[in-house]
Amino acid sequence: MNSPVRRRARTLLARLKKLYPDAHCELDYRTPFELLAATILSAQCTDVRVNMVTPGLFAKYPTPAALAAAQQADVEAIIRSAGFFRHKAKNLIGMAEALVSQHGGEVPRTMEALRMLPGVGRKTANVILGNAYGINDGVTVDTHVARLATLLGLTRAKTPEKVELDLMELFPRKDWALLSHLLIWHGRRICIARRPKCGECVLADLCPSARV
């Protein structure tokens, strides 16, 4: 990336930090295991809905060992409203089984080990590393992050993997996890997909897509 784009990216980051000083993961969790389960559930589902489902899930299955021993039909019944419940239930139980059999019931702390778990891709692994462990191994690229990165002229990439590489090049490593939260918060509050509030946006003068 050329230096003007990098300088603009740093300015964008500074403004977003000021606008959202409390930006954080909006999935409710108490442990790395709970965050991992919640993130698996969040695929094609809102955080709000996931947060409605997980209390019942964690009440019945508070540990990887408990979830590993669950009947899939029982898990499906709890998570049904989160969508794709059969596939997600299978992944949740498989993830728990792998934690118990391969990691002593603990959620691993490396990208490689996390991605070996059922239902876990690079995006989910980045969520766990960045939020549960404070490890900046990459940038979590969800639909909000990919959309805003494109609108803001930070990438022309079409795949999450390539968008992530562009963002990693533009922003300091120490801010990678936070960057995702900042872009997600802005995408949910101001740069809304169907009705962007460009007139209220602190990034409008830096955004090639702004309609002010």
TAMOQUI-V57388 format. One record per backbone hydrogen bond with DSSP energy under -0.5 kcal/mol. NH is the residue of the N-H (numbers start at 1). CO is the residue of the C=O. Records with the same first field share a line. If there is no record, write none. Layout:
NH = CO, CO
This chain:
6 = 2
7 = 3
8 = 4
9 = 5
10 = 6
11 = 7
12 = 8
13 = 9
14 = 10
15 = 11
16 = 12
17 = 13
18 = 14
19 = 15
20 = 16
21 = 18
23 = 20
35 = 31
36 = 32
37 = 33
38 = 34
39 = 35
40 = 36
41 = 37
42 = 38
43 = 40
45 = 42
50 = 46
51 = 47
52 = 48, 49
53 = 49, 50
54 = 50
56 = 53
57 = 53
58 = 54
59 = 55
60 = 56
61 = 57
67 = 63
68 = 64
69 = 65
70 = 67
74 = 71
75 = 71
76 = 72
77 = 73
78 = 74
79 = 75
80 = 76
82 = 79
83 = 80
88 = 84
89 = 85
90 = 86
91 = 87
92 = 88
93 = 89
94 = 90
95 = 91
96 = 92
97 = 93
98 = 94
99 = 95
100 = 96
101 = 97
102 = 98
103 = 98, 99
104 = 100
105 = 99
106 = 99, 103
108 = 106
114 = 110
115 = 111
116 = 112, 113
117 = 114
120 = 117
121 = 119
125 = 121
126 = 122
127 = 123
128 = 124
129 = 125
130 = 126
131 = 127
132 = 127, 128
133 = 128, 129
135 = 129
136 = 134
137 = 135
141 = 139
142 = 140
146 = 142
147 = 143
148 = 144
149 = 145
150 = 146
151 = 147
152 = 148
153 = 150
154 = 149
155 = 149
163 = 159
164 = 160
165 = 161
166 = 162
167 = 163
168 = 164
169 = 165
170 = 166
171 = 167
175 = 172
176 = 173
179 = 175
180 = 176
181 = 177
182 = 178
183 = 179
184 = 180
185 = 181
186 = 182
187 = 183
188 = 184
189 = 185
190 = 186
191 = 186
192 = 190
197 = 190
198 = 196
200 = 197
201 = 198
204 = 201
206 = 203
207 = 203, 204
208 = 206
209 = 151
210 = 207
